[in-house]
Amino acid sequence: MKISIITVCYNSAATLETTIISVKKQSYKNIEYIIIDGFSKDSTLNIVKKYEPAFNGRMHWVSESDKGLYDAMNKGIAMATGDIIGILNSDDTFYSNSVLEEVANFHLKYKIDASVGNIIQHNKDNKVLRVYSSRFWNPDKLKIGFMPPHPSIFFSKDIFKKFGLYNLGFKIGADYELITRVFLKNNISWRYSGITTTLMLVGGLSSSGYSSYNLISKEIQKALSINTVRYSPLKIHFRFIWKLFGFIKR
């Protein structure tokens, strides 16, 4: 079983090397590593070229202008030849050197379309800020604004062939829409793996303040609407309250 890992980057010289090293150190070797660069102006490409030989033909990359993060992810998915596809952001790392081996074994055991796991969010000082777990998640939670941590999800490539790629009509919520489309609308087979997959540096696209919160709230509602899912706008807008009171637990 081949696993394709996709990293999207733009001017990521400060963090990309650590990300690449975490892929190179994986004990599971039947992988391909795809880097989609948005035509960086810093030394990002120098880092990519530095490590390319170490992958012995298993690294593939492009550097060109794109329409944003999700367009770049779609390019990576189109290039992927693996049975399973995962996303590793350019400022994140795998939690351990055995993550991909654990994921491969889990998918082989259960023959599923997708697995969801856990991530650990930390700051630049490596202080753990949150353990973001999918343990109590299920697709109905999408109706109240909760999805599993995106970097912890590993999809069968066939899912993208059957149900399509990330929707470029979203600014920061295309991952939410994709997850709604496949998990809730099309009821794919999935399991909680219990695997902590990723160490995630905080400060991403959808975690930058009140205006971002309002935007993602609107895009969550848009994602549910276009997939004909009934929901309460009030519960979406005040989803932080349900989180505080542990509402996402079964």
C-alpha positions as CSV (number, residue, x, y, z in Angstrom):
1,M,0.0,0.0,0.0
2,K,1.5,3.3,-1.1
3,I,0.9,6.5,0.8
4,S,1.1,9.9,-0.9
5,I,1.9,12.8,1.4
6,I,1.2,16.3,0.0
7,T,2.8,19.5,1.4
8,V,1.7,22.9,0.1
9,C,4.1,25.7,0.6
10,Y,4.9,29.3,-0.2
11,N,7.9,31.2,1.2
12,S,8.2,28.5,3.8
13,A,12.0,28.5,4.2
14,A,11.8,29.0,7.9
15,T,9.9,25.8,8.6
16,L,9.9,23.5,5.5
17,E,13.2,21.7,6.3
18,T,11.8,20.3,9.5
19,T,8.7,19.2,7.8
20,I,10.6,17.4,5.0
21,I,12.9,15.7,7.6
22,S,9.9,14.4,9.4
23,V,8.7,12.7,6.2
24,K,12.2,11.3,5.4
25,K,12.4,9.8,8.9
26,Q,9.3,7.7,8.5
27,S,9.8,4.0,9.1
28,Y,7.3,3.2,6.4
29,K,9.1,3.5,3.0
30,N,6.3,2.8,0.4
31,I,5.5,6.5,0.2
32,E,5.8,9.3,-2.3
33,Y,6.3,12.9,-1.2
34,I,4.7,15.6,-3.2
35,I,5.5,19.3,-2.7
36,I,3.4,22.0,-4.3
37,D,5.1,25.3,-4.1
38,G,3.3,28.6,-5.0
39,F,6.4,30.1,-6.8
40,S,8.2,31.1,-3.6
41,K,10.5,34.1,-3.6
42,D,12.7,33.0,-0.6
43,S,15.0,29.9,-0.3
44,T,12.1,27.4,-0.2
45,L,13.1,25.7,-3.4
46,N,16.8,25.5,-2.4
47,I,15.6,23.4,0.6
48,V,13.4,21.2,-1.6
49,K,16.3,20.6,-4.0
50,K,18.7,19.9,-1.1
51,Y,16.5,16.9,0.1
52,E,15.2,15.6,-3.2
53,P,18.1,13.1,-3.7
54,A,17.5,11.6,-0.2
55,F,14.1,10.4,-1.4
56,N,15.6,8.3,-4.2
57,G,12.9,9.3,-6.8
58,R,10.1,9.3,-4.3
59,M,9.8,13.1,-4.1
60,H,8.0,15.1,-6.8
61,W,7.5,18.8,-6.8
62,V,6.3,21.7,-8.8
63,S,6.8,25.5,-8.3
64,E,4.2,27.7,-10.1
65,S,1.6,30.3,-9.4
66,D,-1.7,28.9,-8.1
67,K,-5.2,30.1,-7.0
68,G,-4.4,29.5,-3.3
69,L,-4.0,26.7,-0.8
70,Y,-6.9,24.5,-2.0
71,D,-5.9,24.8,-5.6
72,A,-2.4,23.7,-4.6
73,M,-3.8,20.7,-2.7
74,N,-5.9,19.7,-5.7
75,K,-2.7,19.8,-7.8
76,G,-1.0,17.5,-5.4
77,I,-3.9,15.1,-5.3
78,A,-3.9,15.0,-9.1
79,M,-0.2,14.1,-9.1
80,A,-0.6,11.4,-6.4
81,T,-0.3,7.8,-7.3
82,G,-0.7,6.3,-3.8
83,D,-3.5,4.3,-2.4
84,I,-3.9,6.6,0.5
85,I,-3.4,10.4,0.6
86,G,-2.5,12.6,3.5
87,I,-1.8,16.3,4.0
88,L,1.2,17.6,5.9
89,N,1.4,21.4,6.2
90,S,4.7,23.2,5.5
91,D,5.1,24.2,9.2
92,D,4.0,20.9,10.7
93,T,5.7,17.6,11.4
94,F,4.6,14.0,11.9
95,Y,4.2,13.2,15.6
96,S,6.5,10.2,15.4
97,N,8.6,8.3,12.9
98,S,6.1,5.4,12.8
99,V,2.9,7.5,11.9
100,L,2.7,6.3,8.3
101,E,3.4,2.7,9.2
102,E,0.6,2.8,11.8
103,V,-1.8,4.5,9.2
104,A,-1.0,1.9,6.6
105,N,-1.6,-1.0,8.9
106,F,-4.8,0.5,10.1
107,H,-6.2,0.9,6.6
108,L,-5.1,-2.6,5.6
109,K,-6.8,-4.1,8.7
110,Y,-10.2,-2.3,8.3
111,K,-10.4,-1.7,4.5
112,I,-11.9,1.8,5.0
113,D,-12.3,4.9,2.8
114,A,-10.8,7.2,5.5
115,S,-9.3,7.2,9.0
116,V,-9.4,10.1,11.4
117,G,-7.0,10.6,14.3
118,N,-5.5,13.2,16.6
119,I,-3.1,16.1,16.4
120,I,-1.2,18.2,18.9
121,Q,-1.2,21.9,18.5
122,H,1.8,23.8,19.8
123,N,3.3,27.3,19.6
124,K,6.7,28.4,18.4
125,D,8.2,27.6,21.8
126,N,7.0,24.0,21.4
127,K,4.5,24.5,24.3
128,V,1.5,22.2,23.8
129,L,-1.6,24.3,23.6
130,R,-4.2,21.7,22.7
131,V,-4.6,18.0,22.1
132,Y,-7.2,17.9,19.3
133,S,-8.8,14.5,19.3
134,S,-11.3,12.8,17.0
135,R,-12.2,10.2,19.6
136,F,-15.7,11.5,20.2
137,W,-16.3,12.9,16.7
138,N,-18.9,11.5,14.3
139,P,-20.3,13.0,11.0
140,D,-23.4,14.4,12.7
141,K,-21.1,16.8,14.6
142,L,-20.6,18.6,11.2
143,K,-24.2,19.9,11.6
144,I,-23.1,22.0,14.6
145,G,-19.7,23.1,13.3
146,F,-17.3,20.4,14.3
147,M,-15.0,18.5,12.0
148,P,-12.1,16.2,12.8
149,P,-8.6,17.7,12.6
150,H,-7.9,17.9,8.9
151,P,-4.2,16.9,9.1
152,S,-5.2,13.7,10.9
153,I,-7.4,12.4,8.1
154,F,-6.0,9.9,5.5
155,F,-8.3,9.3,2.5
156,S,-8.3,6.6,-0.1
157,K,-7.5,8.2,-3.4
158,D,-10.6,6.7,-4.8
159,I,-12.7,9.1,-2.6
160,F,-11.4,12.0,-4.7
161,K,-12.1,10.2,-7.9
162,K,-15.7,9.4,-6.9
163,F,-16.6,12.6,-5.1
164,G,-14.3,15.4,-6.4
165,L,-11.6,17.6,-5.0
166,Y,-11.5,20.7,-2.7
167,N,-14.1,23.3,-3.8
168,L,-12.3,26.5,-4.8
169,G,-15.4,28.5,-4.1
170,F,-14.3,28.6,-0.4
171,K,-11.6,30.8,1.1
172,I,-10.9,28.9,4.3
173,G,-13.6,26.3,4.5
174,A,-13.0,24.0,1.6
175,D,-11.7,21.3,3.9
176,Y,-15.0,21.5,5.9
177,E,-17.0,21.3,2.7
178,L,-15.0,18.2,1.4
179,I,-15.4,16.5,4.8
180,T,-19.2,17.2,4.8
181,R,-19.5,16.0,1.2
182,V,-17.8,12.7,1.7
183,F,-18.5,11.8,5.4
184,L,-22.1,13.1,5.8
185,K,-23.6,13.4,2.3
186,N,-22.0,10.3,0.8
187,N,-21.5,8.2,4.0
188,I,-18.1,6.9,3.2
189,S,-16.6,4.1,5.4
190,W,-14.3,5.4,8.1
191,R,-12.9,4.7,11.6
192,Y,-11.3,6.5,14.4
193,S,-7.7,5.3,14.4
194,G,-6.5,6.6,17.7
195,I,-3.2,7.6,16.0
196,T,-1.7,10.9,16.9
197,T,-0.5,11.9,13.4
198,T,0.7,15.5,13.5
199,L,2.4,18.2,15.5
200,M,0.7,21.4,14.2
201,L,2.1,24.9,14.7
202,V,-0.8,27.2,15.5
203,G,-1.6,30.3,13.4
204,G,-3.0,28.7,10.2
205,L,-5.5,30.0,7.7
206,S,-8.6,29.5,9.9
207,S,-7.2,30.4,13.3
208,S,-6.5,34.1,13.1
209,G,-9.1,36.0,15.2
210,Y,-12.7,37.2,15.2
211,S,-13.0,38.1,11.5
212,S,-11.7,34.6,10.6
213,Y,-14.2,33.1,13.0
214,N,-17.1,34.9,11.3
215,L,-15.8,33.9,7.9
216,I,-15.5,30.2,8.7
217,S,-18.9,30.3,10.4
218,K,-20.4,31.5,7.1
219,E,-18.4,29.0,5.1
220,I,-19.5,26.1,7.4
221,Q,-23.1,27.1,6.7
222,K,-22.4,27.3,3.0
223,A,-20.8,23.9,3.0
224,L,-23.8,22.3,4.8
225,S,-26.2,24.1,2.5
226,I,-24.7,23.1,-0.8
227,N,-24.7,19.5,0.4
228,T,-28.3,19.7,1.4
229,V,-27.7,19.2,5.1
230,R,-30.2,20.6,7.6
231,Y,-28.6,22.7,10.4
232,S,-29.2,25.5,12.9
233,P,-27.3,28.7,12.0
234,L,-27.4,29.7,15.7
235,K,-25.6,26.5,16.8
236,I,-23.0,27.1,14.1
237,H,-22.3,30.7,15.2
238,F,-22.1,29.8,18.9
239,R,-20.2,26.5,18.4
240,F,-17.5,27.7,20.8
241,I,-20.0,27.4,23.6
242,W,-20.7,23.7,22.8
243,K,-16.9,23.1,22.8
244,L,-16.4,24.8,26.2
245,F,-19.1,22.6,27.8
246,G,-17.9,19.4,26.1
247,F,-20.9,19.2,23.9
248,I,-19.0,17.4,21.2
249,K,-18.7,14.3,23.4
250,R,-21.3,11.6,22.9
